[in-house]
Amino acid sequence: MARNWTRDELILAMSLYCRLPFGKFHKGNPEVIQLAESIQRTPSSVGMKLCNLASLDPVQQERGVKGLSGASKSDRAIWQEFHSDWEGLADESLRLEREYHLQPAEVFVEEQPQFGGETESTRVTKVRRAQQFFRSTVLASYDYRCCVTNIGIKELLIASHIIPWSEDPTKRADPHNGLCLNALHDKAFDRGLITLDEEYRLIYSQLLRDSLTVDAMSRFFKPYEGKQIHFPSRFLPDQVCLQGHRNQIFVA
């Protein structure tokens, strides 16, 4: 008799769904196998659960890509819980991954609090977990390629916040608030020199356009002005966040 998935197992599956590039949910994937062994399930069972989660993803539904149709009430509950509290679930999922020896490749040294309650070290640990989850999820969603230039060198890629980290705690770990950018375009986006319009096309500030007369600036920026970004396989950039960036950060 098949046993029900526990909440911890569903959180681990949802975390893996977020971190894997779309199309790598199959039973032969080493990370699928590792999770299956850790929770004493088969790789096929884990792969099926990831496909069930994919069936709940509106981006895939819009593209006509369907996962399995067997998503359970518990699957839907975890999906909604992540979307309503990304930072809290990011913290919990990475804690569970460490507990189950599933620490992702991008790690940090966790500081252990000496006292109960929300101590400074506890807060730092939560921040690091949220940052780690956000980066791995955003980069995987864009298949480890810059959404502007299509550069695919991981060491040059940044998981950029659309609404800055300090301005909205609810958006800190939310991958809908992220773009995968190379380091140069990340800096330009962060400083308001570029933004995206309602159709996800690149808009340049007057300051940047004035600088396009310089050969290097022209080569790095001019080919992409007015072009649509390369879309992620999931977690499409949130239009409310983009409007906030245009209104509050972009230097027209």
Steps between C-alpha positions, in 0.01 A plus 500: 500500500641839399569727795393862499755773453582685822517878519880488531524279190274734303710802602814320383331411171381858450849630574649260245234604246614861546872421471498267199493640147172409333521170313732334754235343721560147372586199714857485364596845630760461782322758719168317456674176596665664801170636632331164441766318701484754783123471546490127419297528182571396142644744245186440292284610792700819549501572127123456491459739794707765320279460191191534718639828632571611143132451419423777754739749338303767306801576277501142375121505458523814285761332281288190461755290691312268732637304789319198636140560594521327838591797721354435843343735749829489693696592186275801448532600866883497486495691170280770655702508821823566311338776296361672809821481706808450282749606767350279771481194276847567358636497854312181585588318179873569529492396865340172394751453219782523752316263733456248218857560373375664182700820529512670155834576334486870596549486875567736783639455849199505728543683829345324796306725742604477863167613641135438423283745315575717201868566575731674255660172393155348437408797285827475304438130439150569365634775275768271359250222439265740322784633284618149416149383408431812293823471301470129423131530408538805275805365318334161444183668371705674232697181429818673621497761222483879515151607395646793299817370331448122534845470661518156661808525722372440852783694663387817316132468591309685771153429636382861493218627718248718315375656824813537715556263791469776760171643376253212527564200729221301331689515168846407623489131406220524242638385161229705326700799629814381323687523172808307395748759375871513427699716741510807273128510423422417863685814607322707235162365612580553868599863435191570291681540168286229340155360571228294332169619357164321522604271213831408668699711252816681603476876557815708540538819698604818319832487684569153361386590147729804504788266585435272202727723293790333684597186309506267801161620626355464153620140472378398845161674499382622160416157348244433776310831522127449441541120487301256712685307763545124477211367710547259791351153493302595814460786747437772242612846624215662691348800321428684827866468597608621155266798524654582837847485344395730215336751734744501791843391376524562127667830406303610193 
